Amino acid sequence: MGNLKERRLYELMEEFKDNEAYRFIHKYGPRGIVEFFMESEFAKELMEKDFTSGCDVCYELLDNPKYYQYFIEKLREREEI
């Protein structure tokens, strides 16, 4: 969602307002992302992975184009963002 080593925090925060994934995280937190994906076609695949933290989960799910695209498409269908 952004890299503090490359951009200033206030710049990232301004962009977050328009970012669909960020709005979901703000509303439901990392647990919401996990629950979202546990109800998806990727649940079994993700259960086989080892995650060390909530940050690790978000990074894996939102940095992977396949998961991210699915996530955004389903959010738009549900009109949750």
MOPAC internal coordinates of N, CA, C and O (Angstrom, degrees):
PM7 1SCF
backbone

  N    0.0000 0     0.00 0     0.00 0    0    0    0
  C    1.4417 1     0.00 0     0.00 0    1    0    0
  C    1.5110 1   110.48 1     0.00 0    2    1    0
  O    1.2310 1   121.33 1   166.04 1    3    2    1
  N    1.3046 1   115.06 1   -13.96 1    3    2    1
  C    1.4444 1   119.20 1   177.86 1    5    3    2
  C    1.5082 1   110.89 1   164.47 1    6    5    3
  O    1.2310 1   121.21 1   -17.87 1    7    6    5
  N    1.3135 1   115.29 1   162.13 1    7    6    5
  C    1.4516 1   120.66 1  -178.32 1    9    7    6
  C    1.5250 1   108.76 1  -130.50 1   10    9    7
  O    1.2310 1   121.05 1   -64.77 1   11   10    9
  N    1.3299 1   115.60 1   115.23 1   11   10    9
  C    1.4708 1   120.08 1  -178.96 1   13   11   10
  C    1.5182 1   112.74 1   -66.99 1   14   13   11
  O    1.2310 1   120.10 1   163.55 1   15   14   13
  N    1.3069 1   117.42 1   -16.45 1   15   14   13
  C    1.4565 1   120.16 1   177.41 1   17   15   14
  C    1.5305 1   110.73 1   -78.42 1   18   17   15
  O    1.2310 1   121.06 1   161.78 1   19   18   17
  N    1.3104 1   115.58 1   -18.22 1   19   18   17
  C    1.4643 1   120.22 1  -177.50 1   21   19   18
  C    1.5250 1   113.56 1  -108.10 1   22   21   19
  O    1.2310 1   120.16 1   154.90 1   23   22   21
  N    1.3272 1   117.31 1   -25.10 1   23   22   21
  C    1.4692 1   120.66 1  -175.31 1   25   23   22
  C    1.5190 1   110.39 1  -138.81 1   26   25   23
  O    1.2310 1   120.99 1   -20.97 1   27   26   25
  N    1.3030 1   115.71 1   159.03 1   27   26   25
  C    1.4666 1   121.26 1   177.93 1   29   27   26
  C    1.5278 1   109.82 1   -77.07 1   30   29   27
  O    1.2310 1   121.25 1   -30.75 1   31   30   29
  N    1.3291 1   115.22 1   149.25 1   31   30   29
  C    1.4545 1   120.83 1  -178.00 1   33   31   30
  C    1.5234 1   111.96 1   -57.44 1   34   33   31
  O    1.2310 1   119.89 1   135.66 1   35   34   33
  N    1.3068 1   117.81 1   -44.34 1   35   34   33
  C    1.4618 1   119.73 1  -177.69 1   37   35   34
  C    1.5333 1   111.32 1   -63.13 1   38   37   35
  O    1.2310 1   119.80 1   148.07 1   39   38   37
  N    1.3280 1   118.00 1   -31.93 1   39   38   37
  C    1.4661 1   120.89 1   176.87 1   41   39   38
  C    1.5283 1   110.52 1   -67.05 1   42   41   39
  O    1.2310 1   121.17 1   136.55 1   43   42   41
  N    1.3135 1   115.36 1   -43.45 1   43   42   41
  C    1.4627 1   119.45 1   178.43 1   45   43   42
  C    1.5229 1   111.27 1   -64.40 1   46   45   43
  O    1.2310 1   120.53 1   137.57 1   47   46   45
  N    1.3265 1   116.59 1   -42.43 1   47   46   45
  C    1.4651 1   120.60 1  -179.80 1   49   47   46
  C    1.5233 1   111.62 1   -62.25 1   50   49   47
  O    1.2310 1   120.09 1   141.73 1   51   50   49
  N    1.3025 1   117.44 1   -38.27 1   51   50   49
  C    1.4650 1   120.74 1   177.53 1   53   51   50
  C    1.5301 1   110.81 1   -63.39 1   54   53   51
  O    1.2310 1   120.33 1   138.55 1   55   54   53
  N    1.3103 1   116.97 1   -41.45 1   55   54   53
  C    1.4583 1   120.97 1   179.54 1   57   55   54
  C    1.5283 1   111.46 1   -70.87 1   58   57   55
  O    1.2310 1   119.98 1   148.77 1   59   58   57
  N    1.3229 1   117.64 1   -31.23 1   59   58   57
  C    1.4593 1   120.93 1  -179.11 1   61   59   58
  C    1.5200 1   111.73 1   -59.50 1   62   61   59
  O    1.2310 1   120.47 1   146.32 1   63   62   61
  N    1.3123 1   116.70 1   -33.68 1   63   62   61
  C    1.4611 1   120.47 1  -178.49 1   65   63   62
  C    1.5229 1   112.02 1   -56.33 1   66   65   63
  O    1.2310 1   120.60 1   148.02 1   67   66   65
  N    1.3247 1   116.46 1   -31.98 1   67   66   65
  C    1.4547 1   121.00 1  -178.26 1   69   67   66
  C    1.5312 1   113.23 1  -100.24 1   70   69   67
  O    1.2310 1   120.41 1  -178.77 1   71   70   69
  N    1.3155 1   116.83 1     1.23 1   71   70   69
  C    1.4576 1   121.07 1  -176.14 1   73   71   70
  C    1.5271 1   110.26 1   -91.14 1   74   73   71
  O    1.2310 1   120.84 1   -59.94 1   75   74   73
  N    1.3350 1   116.01 1   120.06 1   75   74   73
  C    1.4618 1   121.13 1  -176.33 1   77   75   74
  C    1.5264 1   112.70 1   -61.52 1   78   77   75
  O    1.2310 1   120.39 1   138.56 1   79   78   77
  N    1.3112 1   116.85 1   -41.44 1   79   78   77
  C    1.4637 1   120.59 1  -179.65 1   81   79   78
  C    1.5309 1   110.00 1   -64.89 1   82   81   79
  O    1.2310 1   120.22 1   137.47 1   83   82   81
  N    1.3233 1   117.19 1   -42.53 1   83   82   81
  C    1.4626 1   119.97 1   179.90 1   85   83   82
  C    1.5309 1   110.86 1   -62.57 1   86   85   83
  O    1.2310 1   120.39 1   137.60 1   87   86   85
  N    1.3295 1   116.86 1   -42.40 1   87   86   85
  C    1.4640 1   119.38 1  -179.63 1   89   87   86
  C    1.5269 1   110.54 1   -60.76 1   90   89   87
  O    1.2310 1   120.46 1   141.41 1   91   90   89
  N    1.3304 1   116.72 1   -38.59 1   91   90   89
  C    1.4626 1   120.57 1   177.67 1   93   91   90
  C    1.5260 1   109.88 1   -64.95 1   94   93   91
  O    1.2310 1   120.16 1   132.98 1   95   94   93
  N    1.3295 1   117.30 1   -47.02 1   95   94   93
  C    1.4687 1   121.24 1   179.79 1   97   95   94
  C    1.5246 1   110.22 1   -61.47 1   98   97   95
  O    1.2310 1   120.25 1   138.70 1   99   98   97
  N    1.3087 1   117.12 1   -41.30 1   99   98   97
  C    1.4627 1   121.36 1   179.47 1  101   99   98
  C    1.5314 1   110.29 1   -60.89 1  102  101   99
  O    1.2310 1   120.46 1   140.97 1  103  102  101
  N    1.3085 1   116.72 1   -39.03 1  103  102  101
  C    1.4656 1   121.43 1  -177.26 1  105  103  102
  C    1.5345 1   112.59 1   -80.21 1  106  105  103
  O    1.2310 1   120.21 1   137.65 1  107  106  105
  N    1.3471 1   117.20 1   -42.35 1  107  106  105
  C    1.4640 1   121.05 1  -171.69 1  109  107  106
  C    1.5253 1   114.85 1  -113.41 1  110  109  107
  O    1.2310 1   120.19 1   166.18 1  111  110  109
  N    1.3259 1   117.25 1   -13.82 1  111  110  109
  C    1.4594 1   120.93 1  -179.43 1  113  111  110
  C    1.5223 1   112.92 1    74.30 1  114  113  111
  O    1.2310 1   120.70 1    -2.29 1  115  114  113
  N    1.3355 1   116.26 1   177.71 1  115  114  113
  C    1.4695 1   120.27 1   179.65 1  117  115  114
  C    1.5295 1   112.40 1   -59.56 1  118  117  115
  O    1.2310 1   120.65 1   145.11 1  119  118  117
  N    1.3274 1   116.36 1   -34.89 1  119  118  117
  C    1.4676 1   119.79 1   177.93 1  121  119  118
  C    1.5315 1   110.82 1   -59.17 1  122  121  119
  O    1.2310 1   120.71 1   143.05 1  123  122  121
  N    1.3209 1   116.25 1   -36.95 1  123  122  121
  C    1.4615 1   120.10 1   178.24 1  125  123  122
  C    1.5128 1   112.63 1   -62.10 1  126  125  123
  O    1.2310 1   120.92 1   142.39 1  127  126  125
  N    1.3280 1   115.84 1   -37.61 1  127  126  125
  C    1.4682 1   119.53 1   177.65 1  129  127  126
  C    1.5232 1   110.10 1   -65.89 1  130  129  127
  O    1.2310 1   120.70 1   135.74 1  131  130  129
  N    1.3251 1   116.27 1   -44.26 1  131  130  129
  C    1.4627 1   120.05 1   179.10 1  133  131  130
  C    1.5282 1   110.19 1   -60.96 1  134  133  131
  O    1.2310 1   120.22 1   131.82 1  135  134  133
  N    1.3194 1   117.18 1   -48.18 1  135  134  133
  C    1.4611 1   120.59 1   179.43 1  137  135  134
  C    1.5209 1   111.21 1   -61.09 1  138  137  135
  O    1.2310 1   120.49 1   139.93 1  139  138  137
  N    1.3082 1   116.66 1   -40.07 1  139  138  137
  C    1.4620 1   121.75 1   178.05 1  141  139  138
  C    1.5277 1   110.32 1   -57.20 1  142  141  139
  O    1.2310 1   120.81 1   130.59 1  143  142  141
  N    1.3276 1   116.05 1   -49.41 1  143  142  141
  C    1.4579 1   120.18 1  -176.88 1  145  143  142
  C    1.5231 1   112.78 1   -75.41 1  146  145  143
  O    1.2310 1   119.58 1   155.60 1  147  146  145
  N    1.3230 1   118.41 1   -24.40 1  147  146  145
  C    1.4611 1   119.92 1   177.72 1  149  147  146
  C    1.5220 1   111.45 1   -71.57 1  150  149  147
  O    1.2310 1   120.38 1   165.35 1  151  150  149
  N    1.3180 1   116.87 1   -14.65 1  151  150  149
  C    1.4616 1   122.10 1   175.89 1  153  151  150
  C    1.5236 1   111.16 1  -100.40 1  154  153  151
  O    1.2310 1   120.36 1  -168.86 1  155  154  153
  N    1.3192 1   116.91 1    11.14 1  155  154  153
  C    1.4598 1   121.28 1  -174.96 1  157  155  154
  C    1.5230 1   111.60 1  -106.63 1  158  157  155
  O    1.2310 1   121.55 1    -3.32 1  159  158  157
  N    1.2961 1   114.64 1   176.68 1  159  158  157
  C    1.4637 1   121.48 1   176.19 1  161  159  158
  C    1.5234 1   112.30 1   -68.28 1  162  161  159
  O    1.2310 1   120.07 1   169.13 1  163  162  161
  N    1.3212 1   117.46 1   -10.87 1  163  162  161
  C    1.4558 1   122.26 1  -178.92 1  165  163  162
  C    1.5269 1   113.31 1   -95.96 1  166  165  163
  O    1.2310 1   119.59 1  -178.88 1  167  166  165
  N    1.3153 1   118.38 1     1.12 1  167  166  165
  C    1.4653 1   121.71 1  -173.77 1  169  167  166
  C    1.5272 1   112.77 1   -55.21 1  170  169  167
  O    1.2310 1   120.09 1   129.63 1  171  170  169
  N    1.2984 1   117.44 1   -50.37 1  171  170  169
  C    1.4706 1   120.14 1  -177.68 1  173  171  170
  C    1.5305 1   110.82 1   -63.18 1  174  173  171
  O    1.2310 1   120.95 1   136.63 1  175  174  173
  N    1.3234 1   115.78 1   -43.37 1  175  174  173
  C    1.4644 1   121.50 1   179.00 1  177  175  174
  C    1.5307 1   110.81 1   -59.04 1  178  177  175
  O    1.2310 1   120.51 1   137.69 1  179  178  177
  N    1.3146 1   116.63 1   -42.31 1  179  178  177
  C    1.4562 1   121.02 1  -177.88 1  181  179  178
  C    1.5242 1   112.64 1   -74.46 1  182  181  179
  O    1.2310 1   119.99 1   150.30 1  183  182  181
  N    1.3105 1   117.63 1   -29.70 1  183  182  181
  C    1.4648 1   121.07 1   178.17 1  185  183  182
  C    1.5284 1   111.55 1   -64.51 1  186  185  183
  O    1.2310 1   120.77 1   156.68 1  187  186  185
  N    1.3101 1   116.14 1   -23.32 1  187  186  185
  C    1.4590 1   120.76 1  -179.34 1  189  187  186
  C    1.5272 1   112.83 1   -83.71 1  190  189  187
  O    1.2310 1   120.12 1   173.49 1  191  190  189
  N    1.3172 1   117.37 1    -6.51 1  191  190  189
  C    1.4644 1   121.73 1  -179.30 1  193  191  190
  C    1.5305 1   110.15 1   -92.71 1  194  193  191
  O    1.2310 1   121.12 1   -27.04 1  195  194  193
  N    1.3051 1   115.47 1   152.96 1  195  194  193
  C    1.4639 1   121.47 1   175.56 1  197  195  194
  C    1.5292 1   108.99 1  -103.58 1  198  197  195
  O    1.2310 1   120.94 1   -59.72 1  199  198  197
  N    1.3136 1   115.81 1   120.28 1  199  198  197
  C    1.4581 1   121.34 1   177.48 1  201  199  198
  C    1.5195 1   108.01 1  -111.60 1  202  201  199
  O    1.2310 1   120.83 1   -37.01 1  203  202  201
  N    1.3152 1   116.01 1   142.99 1  203  202  201
  C    1.4607 1   120.09 1  -178.50 1  205  203  202
  C    1.5251 1   113.71 1  -100.18 1  206  205  203
  O    1.2310 1   120.30 1   161.36 1  207  206  205
  N    1.3320 1   117.03 1   -18.64 1  207  206  205
  C    1.4652 1   120.21 1  -177.96 1  209  207  206
  C    1.5247 1   109.83 1  -163.37 1  210  209  207
  O    1.2310 1   121.23 1    -7.91 1  211  210  209
  N    1.3279 1   115.26 1   172.09 1  211  210  209
  C    1.4671 1   120.11 1   175.13 1  213  211  210
  C    1.5160 1   111.54 1   -62.03 1  214  213  211
  O    1.2310 1   120.78 1   144.85 1  215  214  213
  N    1.3211 1   116.11 1   -35.15 1  215  214  213
  C    1.4671 1   120.27 1   178.02 1  217  215  214
  C    1.5274 1   110.24 1   -63.99 1  218  217  215
  O    1.2310 1   121.02 1   139.91 1  219  218  217
  N    1.3106 1   115.65 1   -40.09 1  219  218  217
  C    1.4635 1   121.75 1   179.12 1  221  219  218
  C    1.5302 1   110.36 1   -62.13 1  222  221  219
  O    1.2310 1   120.77 1   137.68 1  223  222  221
  N    1.3208 1   116.14 1   -42.32 1  223  222  221
  C    1.4687 1   121.05 1   178.96 1  225  223  222
  C    1.5245 1   110.20 1   -62.92 1  226  225  223
  O    1.2310 1   120.46 1   129.36 1  227  226  225
  N    1.3221 1   116.73 1   -50.64 1  227  226  225
  C    1.4685 1   120.32 1  -179.20 1  229  227  226
  C    1.5249 1   111.06 1   -59.51 1  230  229  227
  O    1.2310 1   121.05 1   136.47 1  231  230  229
  N    1.3178 1   115.60 1   -43.53 1  231  230  229
  C    1.4621 1   119.47 1  -179.50 1  233  231  230
  C    1.5299 1   110.10 1   -61.39 1  234  233  231
  O    1.2310 1   120.32 1   132.68 1  235  234  233
  N    1.3101 1   117.00 1   -47.32 1  235  234  233
  C    1.4675 1   121.17 1  -178.92 1  237  235  234
  C    1.5278 1   111.33 1   -61.27 1  238  237  235
  O    1.2310 1   120.72 1   136.55 1  239  238  237
  N    1.3076 1   116.24 1   -43.45 1  239  238  237
  C    1.4601 1   120.02 1  -174.48 1  241  239  238
  C    1.5220 1   113.57 1   -81.09 1  242  241  239
  O    1.2310 1   120.18 1   146.23 1  243  242  241
  N    1.3070 1   117.26 1   -33.77 1  243  242  241
  C    1.4542 1   118.72 1  -174.75 1  245  243  242
  C    1.5203 1   113.77 1   -98.95 1  246  245  243
  O    1.2310 1   120.08 1   167.85 1  247  246  245
  N    1.3210 1   117.44 1   -12.15 1  247  246  245
  C    1.4558 1   120.20 1   177.23 1  249  247  246
  C    1.5272 1   111.66 1   -95.24 1  250  249  247
  O    1.2310 1   120.83 1   166.86 1  251  250  249
  N    1.3157 1   116.02 1   -13.14 1  251  250  249
  C    1.4603 1   121.93 1   178.90 1  253  251  250
  C    1.5305 1   108.45 1   -88.45 1  254  253  251
  O    1.2310 1   119.35 1   -62.45 1  255  254  253
  N    1.3309 1   118.85 1   117.55 1  255  254  253
  C    1.4715 1   120.70 1  -175.94 1  257  255  254
  C    1.5345 1   113.75 1   -55.79 1  258  257  255
  O    1.2310 1   119.80 1   143.04 1  259  258  257
  N    1.3193 1   117.99 1   -36.96 1  259  258  257
  C    1.4686 1   121.08 1  -179.52 1  261  259  258
  C    1.5260 1   110.36 1   -63.74 1  262  261  259
  O    1.2310 1   120.28 1   131.32 1  263  262  261
  N    1.3176 1   117.06 1   -48.68 1  263  262  261
  C    1.4636 1   120.66 1  -179.76 1  265  263  262
  C    1.5259 1   111.66 1   -69.21 1  266  265  263
  O    1.2310 1   121.09 1   137.59 1  267  266  265
  N    1.3244 1   115.52 1   -42.41 1  267  266  265
  C    1.4684 1   119.51 1  -177.65 1  269  267  266
  C    1.5216 1   111.14 1   -62.49 1  270  269  267
  O    1.2310 1   120.08 1   135.40 1  271  270  269
  N    1.3208 1   117.45 1   -44.60 1  271  270  269
  C    1.4618 1   121.24 1   179.77 1  273  271  270
  C    1.5276 1   110.34 1   -61.40 1  274  273  271
  O    1.2310 1   120.56 1   134.60 1  275  274  273
  N    1.3207 1   116.53 1   -45.40 1  275  274  273
  C    1.4575 1   120.92 1   177.73 1  277  275  274
  C    1.5296 1   110.21 1   -59.26 1  278  277  275
  O    1.2310 1   120.79 1   132.62 1  279  278  277
  N    1.3236 1   116.10 1   -47.38 1  279  278  277
  C    1.4575 1   122.12 1  -178.68 1  281  279  278
  C    1.5250 1   111.28 1   -56.64 1  282  281  279
  O    1.2310 1   120.18 1   128.90 1  283  282  281
  N    1.3166 1   117.26 1   -51.10 1  283  282  281
  C    1.4606 1   121.32 1  -178.23 1  285  283  282
  C    1.5304 1   111.55 1   -65.33 1  286  285  283
  O    1.2310 1   120.27 1   137.26 1  287  286  285
  N    1.3189 1   117.09 1   -42.74 1  287  286  285
  C    1.4759 1   120.14 1   179.07 1  289  287  286
  C    1.5219 1   111.15 1   -59.99 1  290  289  287
  O    1.2310 1   120.34 1   135.10 1  291  290  289
  N    1.3283 1   116.96 1   -44.90 1  291  290  289
  C    1.4659 1   120.57 1  -179.23 1  293  291  290
  C    1.5229 1   111.44 1   -69.30 1  294  293  291
  O    1.2310 1   120.10 1   143.42 1  295  294  293
  N    1.3196 1   117.41 1   -36.58 1  295  294  293
  C    1.4719 1   119.31 1   176.45 1  297  295  294
  C    1.5189 1   110.36 1   -61.82 1  298  297  295
  O    1.2310 1   120.54 1   137.33 1  299  298  297
  N    1.3121 1   116.58 1   -42.67 1  299  298  297
  C    1.4660 1   120.25 1   179.97 1  301  299  298
  C    1.5216 1   110.98 1   -65.02 1  302  301  299
  O    1.2310 1   120.62 1   140.67 1  303  302  301
  N    1.3340 1   116.42 1   -39.33 1  303  302  301
  C    1.4633 1   119.62 1   177.43 1  305  303  302
  C    1.5195 1   111.45 1   -63.08 1  306  305  303
  O    1.2310 1   120.65 1   140.61 1  307  306  305
  N    1.3134 1   116.37 1   -39.39 1  307  306  305
  C    1.4650 1   121.92 1  -179.66 1  309  307  306
  C    1.5235 1   112.19 1   -80.08 1  310  309  307
  O    1.2310 1   120.77 1   168.64 1  311  310  309
  N    1.3160 1   116.13 1   -11.36 1  311  310  309
  C    1.4589 1   122.58 1  -176.39 1  313  311  310
  C    1.5208 1   111.29 1    54.92 1  314  313  311
  O    1.2310 1   120.74 1  -138.00 1  315  314  313
  N    1.3396 1   116.19 1    42.00 1  315  314  313
  C    1.4667 1   120.94 1  -179.58 1  317  315  314
  C    1.5076 1   111.63 1   -91.41 1  318  317  315
  O    1.2310 1   119.63 1   175.50 1  319  318  317
  N    1.3135 1   118.31 1    -4.50 1  319  318  317
  C    1.4576 1   119.39 1  -177.25 1  321  319  318
  C    1.5056 1   109.72 1  -125.01 1  322  321  319
  O    1.2310 1   120.10 1   180.00 1  323  322  321

